[in-house]
Amino acid sequence: MAERILVIEDDRRLRDMLRRNLIFEGYTVDTAEDASQAFRALRDKIPDAIILDLMLPDMDGIEVCRRIREASNVPILILTARESVEDRVTGLDAGADDYVVKPPVFDELFARLRAIFRRHKMEADPEIYEFADLTLNPRTRQVFRSDGEILLTAKEFDLLHLFMRHPNQVLTREMIYEHIWSYDFGGESNIIEVYVRYLRTKLETNDKSRLIQTVRGVGYTLREANA
């Protein structure tokens, strides 16, 4: 059965172009021109993926993304003319899975959709992940260490989730890019280091031991320090 995609885009010409090209590629497509239409469509049927424009007439696309993510784990691909790294990070932290800049190159758009579907099919989660004194619940998107809950942004959670799925395994920078960001940040080549630092800061409060270890010249691993 073909994957169903909901396109949320207020520009009629681009919306129709996306619909035609996605149908030609073999997808089933629903469309919405604003947030109100999108939420009505989502109440009727949850799609397999969403392509979301950030510049909607009735609600900021970031807020739409947050609301969708609070209610569902449906993959979200952001489509926007905003090109700054700050806007990319904001969209990803709101819960988006990936990001394509307007005007879209359709071969790239299709490749990113395929990558999103591959990742979600591979991520059949158990109810709970546990490592040392760390617990992660992928369904509620909650993280606990010892007896306390740790509040993470969407992208911080996704990165920790990746580590928890592969404990004691060295994850290269390339693997992390592919699974978490799926595109090149260009000059922002330190984005992984930035998010690892964010995670460490939150996980290591009150002198708790370090769990995310640096493997110099390679990447990172989730491993107890004395292992």
C-alpha positions as CSV (number, residue, x, y, z in Angstrom):
1,M,0.0,0.0,0.0
2,A,1.3,3.4,-0.9
3,E,2.3,5.7,1.9
4,R,-0.1,8.6,2.5
5,I,1.4,12.1,2.8
6,L,-0.3,15.2,4.0
7,V,1.1,18.4,2.3
8,I,0.5,21.6,4.4
9,E,1.3,24.5,2.1
10,D,-0.5,27.8,1.6
11,D,1.0,28.6,-1.9
12,R,-1.5,27.0,-4.3
13,R,1.0,26.6,-7.1
14,L,3.6,24.9,-5.0
15,R,1.0,22.8,-3.2
16,D,-0.3,21.5,-6.6
17,M,3.2,20.9,-7.8
18,L,4.1,18.9,-4.7
19,R,0.9,16.9,-5.0
20,R,1.5,16.0,-8.7
21,N,5.1,15.0,-8.2
22,L,4.4,12.9,-5.1
23,I,1.5,11.1,-6.8
24,F,3.8,10.5,-9.8
25,E,6.3,9.0,-7.3
26,G,3.7,6.6,-6.1
27,Y,2.5,8.3,-2.9
28,T,-1.2,8.9,-1.9
29,V,-1.5,12.7,-1.1
30,D,-3.9,14.8,0.9
31,T,-3.4,18.6,1.0
32,A,-4.2,21.5,3.4
33,E,-3.7,25.2,2.7
34,D,-3.5,26.3,6.4
35,A,-3.2,25.0,10.0
36,S,-7.0,24.8,10.5
37,Q,-7.5,22.5,7.4
38,A,-4.4,20.5,8.5
39,F,-5.8,19.8,12.0
40,R,-9.1,18.8,10.6
41,A,-7.4,16.4,8.2
42,L,-5.3,14.9,11.0
43,R,-8.5,14.3,13.1
44,D,-9.9,12.3,10.2
45,K,-6.8,10.3,9.4
46,I,-3.2,10.2,10.5
47,P,-0.9,10.2,7.4
48,D,2.4,8.2,7.1
49,A,4.3,11.5,6.8
50,I,3.7,15.3,6.7
51,I,5.3,17.9,4.5
52,L,4.9,21.2,6.5
53,D,5.4,24.7,5.3
54,L,6.6,27.0,8.1
55,M,5.0,30.1,6.7
56,L,1.2,29.5,7.1
57,P,-1.4,32.3,7.1
58,D,-3.2,31.3,10.3
59,M,-0.5,29.9,12.6
60,D,3.3,29.8,12.7
61,G,4.5,26.5,11.3
62,I,6.8,25.9,14.3
63,E,3.7,25.9,16.5
64,V,1.9,23.6,14.1
65,C,4.9,21.2,14.2
66,R,4.9,21.2,18.1
67,R,1.2,20.5,18.3
68,I,1.4,17.6,15.8
69,R,4.4,16.2,17.6
70,E,2.6,16.3,21.0
71,A,-0.2,14.2,19.5
72,S,1.6,11.8,17.2
73,N,5.0,10.4,16.2
74,V,4.1,10.9,12.5
75,P,7.3,11.9,10.5
76,I,7.4,15.6,9.7
77,L,9.5,17.1,6.9
78,I,9.7,20.9,7.1
79,L,9.6,22.9,3.9
80,T,10.5,26.6,4.1
81,A,12.3,29.5,2.6
82,R,14.1,30.2,5.9
83,E,17.7,29.2,5.4
84,S,19.5,30.1,8.6
85,V,20.9,27.4,10.9
86,E,18.9,28.9,13.8
87,D,15.6,28.4,12.0
88,R,16.7,24.8,11.1
89,V,17.5,24.0,14.7
90,T,14.2,25.6,15.9
91,G,12.2,23.4,13.5
92,L,14.1,20.3,14.5
93,D,13.7,21.0,18.2
94,A,10.0,21.5,17.6
95,G,9.9,17.8,16.5
96,A,10.5,17.8,12.8
97,D,12.4,14.9,11.3
98,D,14.1,16.7,8.5
99,Y,14.3,20.0,6.6
100,V,14.1,21.0,2.9
101,V,14.6,24.6,1.7
102,K,12.3,26.1,-0.9
103,P,12.2,25.8,-3.8
104,P,12.5,22.0,-3.3
105,V,14.6,19.9,-5.6
106,F,12.3,16.9,-6.0
107,D,15.0,14.2,-6.2
108,E,16.3,15.5,-2.8
109,L,12.8,15.7,-1.4
110,F,12.0,12.1,-2.4
111,A,15.4,10.9,-1.0
112,R,14.7,12.5,2.4
113,L,11.2,11.0,2.5
114,R,12.6,7.6,1.8
115,A,15.2,8.1,4.5
116,I,12.5,9.1,7.0
117,F,10.4,6.1,6.2
118,R,13.5,3.8,6.5
119,R,14.3,5.2,9.9
120,H,10.8,4.9,11.2
121,K,10.4,1.4,10.0
122,M,13.7,0.4,11.8
123,E,12.6,2.1,15.0
124,A,10.1,-0.4,16.3
125,D,10.5,0.5,20.0
126,P,10.2,-1.6,23.1
127,E,8.2,0.1,25.8
128,I,11.3,1.2,27.8
129,Y,15.0,1.5,27.2
130,E,17.3,1.1,30.2
131,F,21.1,1.7,30.5
132,A,22.9,2.0,33.9
133,D,20.6,4.3,35.9
134,L,19.1,5.9,32.8
135,T,15.6,5.1,31.6
136,L,14.0,6.3,28.3
137,N,10.4,5.9,27.3
138,P,10.0,6.4,23.6
139,R,6.2,6.5,23.7
140,T,5.9,9.2,26.3
141,R,9.2,10.8,25.3
142,Q,10.3,10.9,29.0
143,V,13.8,10.4,30.4
144,F,14.8,9.5,33.9
145,R,18.1,9.2,35.7
146,S,18.1,7.7,39.2
147,D,14.8,9.0,40.6
148,G,14.6,12.3,38.7
149,E,13.1,13.2,35.3
150,I,15.3,15.0,32.8
151,L,13.6,17.4,30.5
152,L,15.0,17.3,26.9
153,T,14.2,19.2,23.7
154,A,12.9,17.1,20.8
155,K,16.3,16.9,19.1
156,E,18.1,16.1,22.4
157,F,15.7,13.3,23.0
158,D,16.2,11.9,19.5
159,L,19.9,11.9,19.9
160,L,19.8,10.1,23.3
161,H,17.2,7.7,21.9
162,L,19.8,6.8,19.2
163,F,22.4,6.2,21.8
164,M,20.0,4.1,23.9
165,R,19.2,1.9,20.9
166,H,22.9,1.2,20.4
167,P,24.5,0.9,23.8
168,N,28.3,0.3,23.9
169,Q,28.5,0.8,20.2
170,V,30.6,3.5,18.7
171,L,28.4,5.8,16.6
172,T,30.4,7.8,14.0
173,R,29.6,11.4,13.2
174,E,28.3,10.2,9.8
175,M,25.9,7.7,11.4
176,I,24.6,10.4,13.8
177,Y,24.1,12.9,10.9
178,E,22.2,10.3,8.9
179,H,19.9,9.2,11.7
180,I,19.2,12.5,13.4
181,W,19.7,15.3,10.9
182,S,19.9,13.7,7.5
183,Y,21.4,16.7,5.8
184,D,24.6,18.8,5.9
185,F,24.7,21.8,8.2
186,G,27.3,23.3,6.0
187,G,29.6,25.5,8.1
188,E,27.8,24.4,11.3
189,S,30.0,21.2,11.4
190,N,30.0,21.3,15.2
191,I,26.3,20.7,15.6
192,I,26.8,17.1,17.0
193,E,29.3,18.4,19.6
194,V,26.9,21.1,20.6
195,Y,24.0,18.6,21.2
196,V,26.3,16.1,22.9
197,R,27.3,18.9,25.3
198,Y,23.7,19.8,25.9
199,L,22.9,16.2,26.7
200,R,25.9,15.8,29.0
201,T,25.0,19.0,30.9
202,K,21.5,17.6,31.6
203,L,22.5,14.0,32.3
204,E,25.4,14.8,34.6
205,T,23.8,17.1,37.1
206,N,24.6,16.6,40.8
207,D,27.9,15.0,39.9
208,K,26.4,12.0,38.1
209,S,28.8,9.9,36.1
210,R,29.4,10.4,32.4
211,L,27.6,8.0,30.1
212,I,28.2,9.5,26.7
213,Q,31.9,8.9,26.0
214,T,33.9,10.5,23.2
215,V,35.8,8.2,21.0
216,R,38.5,10.6,19.7
217,G,38.6,10.9,15.9
218,V,35.6,8.6,15.4
219,G,32.4,9.6,17.3
220,Y,30.6,8.8,20.5
221,T,29.4,5.9,22.5
222,L,26.9,5.3,25.3
223,R,29.1,3.4,27.8
224,E,29.8,3.5,31.6
225,A,33.1,5.2,32.3
226,N,34.7,2.2,33.9
227,A,33.4,-0.3,31.3
